[in-house]
Amino acid sequence: MNVLSLFDGMSCGRIALNLADIQVNKYYASELDKYAIKVTQANWPETIQLGDVTKWREWDIDWSSIDLLIGGSPCQGFSFAGKQLAFDDPRSKLFFVYVDILNHIKSVNPKVKFMLENVKMKKEFLNVISETLGAEPVFINSALVSAQNRQRYYWANWDFEQPEDRRVTWGTVREHGVNEFYYTEKAMQWMARHSQRKDKNLDVWSDEEKAQMVEASHYKNYSSQRFFGVCDLPTDRSAVASMRGRRINPDTLSRDDYNKEIKPEQYIEFKYDGKSNCLSTVGKDNVVVPFTLPNRIPLDLFFFRYITPIECERLQTVPDNYTSHVSNTQRYKMLGNGWTVDVIAHIFRAINETHTL
């Protein structure tokens, strides 16, 4: 197939085509972000970069040879998280550039296939896109194939259904022993103030849950969009400790073991003399903890960090370190703007199942 990808980003579509076992002859990409282009060319050096999508009439390509047109036109104008300017937003107006290109290809190749992705939006905006494309969308939550909730609409001129639920959770994709990406004291203080102002709790995912949707704003060390943490343990330091049931007076923050009105809770207590506690038949009398903290800390209050670039890649079902050619800031941005690759691959597989080009 010869493929034209508009608003290509870091070429998630190219990864998906590969996963769908669709042989690509030429892959044309229209993208302006230099960092996304750098990632694309590092992974797919044969990609033909075309530049600004609004200058498509200047492109030197054989339009009749294009078998598949794909793209996810900028969504900021449609998103419920934005001002919902819809087609008055200059970014979301680029949808009509996609349509112009599609119609031009159809005029020389009526059999061309197309696929468009966009965010969950108001029905009135949805209807405009569907009527213009002449296709009804399929609504898919990436949670079916990945560890994140990511709700998107997909339009195509071939039939495809919802993917099967793979039951992937946060515990499947998270990294252990990261030793970095920890929230600073300043960040924790900011989040504490934000929590009080907005009556919002820091979200910590268990291994059995789905993660928050990956967003471009995740490059920020802390923000109202990144109001979550990962409870993680550094592995570069170690200490001997014991796990003890203690009654801690909430007013004095000191032990009050004889006060039966205080519910006992499990605490980690550290030793600093380099000796272990006395060996006993109780396993929790000696535990090795991978870092040293003040003498007493609740068992569920270790260190909090934010998600790593590799975890973002896994949430988007992108290969590990696919984006490692640029800074972490740029990795977060492009992953947040990208596609869940396994959803796109599922859609592409239906081309071979139901159609012959």
Sequence and secondary structure as in RCSB ss.txt:
>XXXX:A:sequence
MNVLSLFDGMSCGRIALNLADIQVNKYYASELDKYAIKVTQANWPETIQLGDVTKWREWDIDWSSIDLLIGGSPC
QGFSFAGKQLAFDDPRSKLFFVYVDILNHIKSVNPKVKFMLENVKMKKEFLNVISETLGAEPVFINSALVSAQNR
QRYYWANWDFEQPEDRRVTWGTVREHGVNEFYYTEKAMQWMARHSQRKDKNLDVWSDEEKAQMVEASHYKNYSSQ
RFFGVCDLPTDRSAVASMRGRRINPDTLSRDDYNKEIKPEQYIEFKYDGKSNCLSTVGKDNVVVPFTLPNRIPLD
LFFFRYITPIECERLQTVPDNYTSHVSNTQRYKMLGNGWTVDVIAHIFRAINETHTL
>XXXX:A:secstr
 EEEEES TTTHHHHHHHHTT   SEEEEE   HHHHHHHHHH TT EE   GGGGGG  S GGG  EEEE    
TTT TTS   GGGSTTGGGHHHHHHHHHHHHHH TT EEEEEEE   HHHHHHHHHHHT   EEEEGGGTSSB  
EEEEEESS           HHHH  SS    B  HHHHHHHHHHHHHHT   EE  TTS B    GGGGSSS GG
G EEEEE   S  EEEEEEEE B TTT SB TT TTS  EEEEEE  SS      S GGGSEEESS  SSEEETT
  EEE   HHHHHHHTT  TTTTTTS HHHHHHHHHHS  HHHHHHHHHHHHHH   
